[in-house]
Amino acid sequence: MTTAPEDSMSVEAAMLRHFLETESTSSSERDFALYLRDTLPVDDTSVSLDESEGGVVNLQLSWGDAPRIYFCTHMDTVPPYIPPKVFSIGKGDVLPDGTVFEGEEDTLITGRGSCDAKGQILAMYLACRRLLSLGEKDFALLLVSGEETGSFGAKAFTAKGGRGDAVIVGEPTCNRILEAAKGTKRFNVTLYGKSCHSGYPGHGESSIDKFVCLYRSLQEYQFPIDPLLGPTTWNIGHLRSDNAQNVLSPETSFTIYFRTTFESDAMVESVLRGLCPDGTRIEAFGGDTPMRFFTGEGIQTDIAAFGSDAPQLGGFPIRAIYGPGSILTAHTANEYVLLSDIRRGVDDLVDIYFQIKERLEQQR
């Protein structure tokens, strides 16, 4: 594996490197949106930069009078910022995730956002350019902010009446089109005890003990296995108890985040409440329900346990999710994408577009 000299980079690799050189971690997307606004428009592009309360900024590039099919992905990335690097690779080279490259030669692009989701922006933009060359019109590229922190850009787009006939959402799916994705449910939980000197625990009640019992109960609980989406999973974060080491804990709080299935989505809140001891405070913050998506023909399908903007884009009767790169490297220091996968992504995105267009014409 060798660093690719700038004068030897393909146009696509150079474009993605420039995308990655502009930091756009969540809540700081505006400079990147302005950069894209000034560099991407071609061929009578209609450009709309929409800024909403709270720093939410969305950029839409449209071709034609009334976009019917949208390509959509997000501009924000998770922290920390990792600058890009571009490498030439060959057969037998070890990739950042530890796998061995089996192709003959390729270009490897690393850095924060390389697959999640600036690589998606590049693939979708190049797909739009190809559609323009084929004489297509009435489609758009929608680039939203805040996906990683709550889909704020997608929510703002929908709240302002944004809609169309179909949307293709860009996420790193290993060049597969998603058949379905799990939902999410988030709860803040506070367990209460009674403080006392830790040398005399019989005079108090430890909220940490209650947490341990609840944790074990959740591990032992058997949620139904969904025939398509598989098991329900959950994770705990923001675990906190501020007691001193010689004082029984009077209060323990945490956040629990469920990845739900069609079988479990409606039941996780009642299960959680049933397992918690009396007096527990539970705040429910909702989330996304599991969804099925457009798959078409000829592209390998998959299911996903990660979230996306797709559930918040309610103005589109048809929704699909597809993109180059792997979710298993997204959000990690080993994030990367292969140029060959981006080029394949362009081909597939154009194919998905025409399959959706055919479906829409059949529905008329």
CORTA-V371864 format. One record per backbone hydrogen bond with DSSP energy under -1.0 kcal/mol. NH is the residue of the N-H (numbers start at 1). CO is the residue of the C=O. E is the energy in kcal/mol with one decimal. If there is no record, write none. Layout:
# CORTA-V371864
NH&CO&E ; NH&CO&E
This chain:
# CORTA-V371864
2&88&-2.2 ; 4&86&-2.5 ; 8&5&-1.6 ; 9&6&-1.1 ; 14&10&-2.3 ; 15&11&-2.3 ; 16&12&-2.4 ; 17&13&-2.4 ; 18&14&-2.1 ; 19&15&-2.3 ; 20&16&-2.5 ; 21&17&-1.4 ; 22&19&-1.0 ; 26&77&-2.1 ; 28&25&-2.4 ; 33&29&-2.5 ; 34&30&-2.5 ; 35&31&-2.2 ; 36&32&-2.6 ; 37&33&-2.5 ; 38&34&-1.8 ; 39&35&-1.2 ; 40&36&-2.5 ; 46&62&-2.8 ; 48&60&-2.3 ; 50&58&-2.9 ; 52&56&-3.3 ; 55&52&-1.0 ; 58&50&-2.7 ; 59&143&-3.0 ; 60&48&-2.8 ; 61&141&-2.7 ; 62&46&-2.7 ; 63&139&-2.6 ; 68&138&-2.7 ; 69&138&-1.1 ; 70&166&-2.5 ; 71&140&-2.8 ; 72&168&-2.8 ; 73&142&-1.7 ; 75&144&-3.2 ; 77&24&-1.4 ; 87&108&-2.8 ; 88&2&-3.3 ; 89&106&-2.4 ; 91&104&-1.2 ; 92&101&-3.1 ; 93&90&-2.1 ; 95&99&-3.3 ; 98&95&-2.5 ; 101&93&-3.2 ; 106&89&-2.0 ; 108&87&-2.6 ; 109&337&-2.6 ; 110&85&-2.5 ; 111&335&-1.2 ; 112&82&-2.0 ; 114&111&-2.2 ; 118&113&-1.9 ; 119&113&-1.2 ; 121&117&-1.8 ; 122&118&-2.1 ; 123&119&-2.2 ; 124&120&-2.7 ; 125&121&-2.7 ; 126&122&-2.7 ; 127&123&-1.9 ; 128&124&-2.3 ; 129&125&-2.2 ; 130&126&-2.0 ; 131&127&-2.4 ; 132&128&-2.3 ; 133&129&-1.8 ; 134&130&-1.3 ; 135&132&-1.6 ; 136&131&-2.5 ; 138&63&-1.4 ; 139&63&-1.7 ; 140&69&-1.7 ; 141&61&-3.1 ; 142&71&-3.5 ; 143&59&-3.4 ; 144&73&-2.2 ; 150&147&-1.0 ; 151&146&-1.2 ; 152&146&-1.4 ; 153&145&-2.1 ; 155&151&-2.5 ; 156&152&-2.3 ; 157&153&-2.4 ; 158&154&-2.3 ; 159&155&-2.7 ; 160&156&-1.5 ; 161&158&-1.9 ; 162&157&-2.5 ; 164&315&-1.8 ; 165&68&-1.9 ; 166&68&-1.9 ; 167&318&-2.1 ; 168&70&-2.9 ; 169&320&-3.4 ; 170&72&-2.9 ; 173&171&-1.1 ; 173&323&-1.6 ; 174&325&-3.1 ; 175&323&-2.5 ; 177&300&-2.3 ; 178&321&-2.3 ; 179&302&-3.7 ; 181&291&-2.2 ; 182&304&-2.6 ; 183&260&-2.2 ; 184&288&-2.5 ; 185&258&-1.6 ; 186&286&-1.8 ; 187&256&-2.2 ; 188&283&-2.4 ; 189&254&-3.1 ; 190&281&-2.5 ; 191&252&-3.3 ; 193&250&-2.7 ; 194&205&-2.9 ; 198&246&-2.5 ; 200&197&-2.0 ; 203&200&-2.2 ; 204&201&-1.8 ; 205&194&-2.6 ; 207&249&-2.6 ; 210&206&-1.3 ; 211&207&-2.0 ; 212&208&-2.5 ; 213&209&-2.2 ; 214&210&-2.5 ; 215&211&-3.0 ; 216&212&-2.2 ; 217&213&-2.1 ; 218&214&-2.4 ; 219&215&-2.2 ; 220&216&-1.9 ; 221&217&-1.3 ; 226&230&-2.4 ; 230&226&-1.8 ; 233&259&-1.6 ; 235&257&-1.7 ; 237&255&-2.6 ; 240&253&-2.7 ; 247&244&-1.7 ; 248&196&-2.5 ; 252&191&-2.4 ; 253&240&-2.5 ; 254&189&-2.2 ; 255&237&-3.0 ; 256&187&-2.6 ; 257&235&-2.7 ; 258&185&-3.1 ; 259&233&-3.1 ; 260&183&-1.7 ; 265&261&-2.3 ; 267&264&-1.7 ; 268&264&-1.3 ; 271&267&-2.3 ; 272&268&-2.6 ; 273&269&-2.6 ; 274&270&-2.0 ; 275&271&-1.6 ; 276&272&-1.4 ; 280&277&-1.5 ; 281&190&-2.5 ; 283&188&-2.9 ; 285&186&-2.8 ; 291&181&-1.8 ; 293&179&-2.3 ; 294&319&-2.9 ; 302&177&-1.3 ; 304&180&-1.5 ; 312&309&-1.4 ; 313&310&-1.3 ; 314&312&-1.3 ; 316&313&-1.2 ; 318&165&-1.3 ; 320&167&-2.3 ; 322&169&-2.4 ; 329&326&-1.3 ; 330&326&-1.3 ; 332&329&-1.6 ; 335&332&-1.2 ; 337&109&-2.0 ; 339&107&-2.8 ; 342&338&-1.6 ; 343&339&-2.5 ; 344&340&-2.2 ; 345&341&-2.1 ; 346&342&-2.1 ; 347&343&-1.7 ; 348&344&-2.6 ; 349&345&-2.9 ; 350&346&-2.1 ; 351&347&-2.0 ; 352&348&-3.1 ; 353&349&-2.4 ; 354&350&-2.1 ; 355&351&-2.2 ; 356&352&-2.6 ; 357&353&-2.5 ; 358&354&-2.3 ; 359&355&-2.1 ; 360&356&-2.6 ; 361&357&-2.1 ; 362&358&-2.0 ; 363&359&-1.4
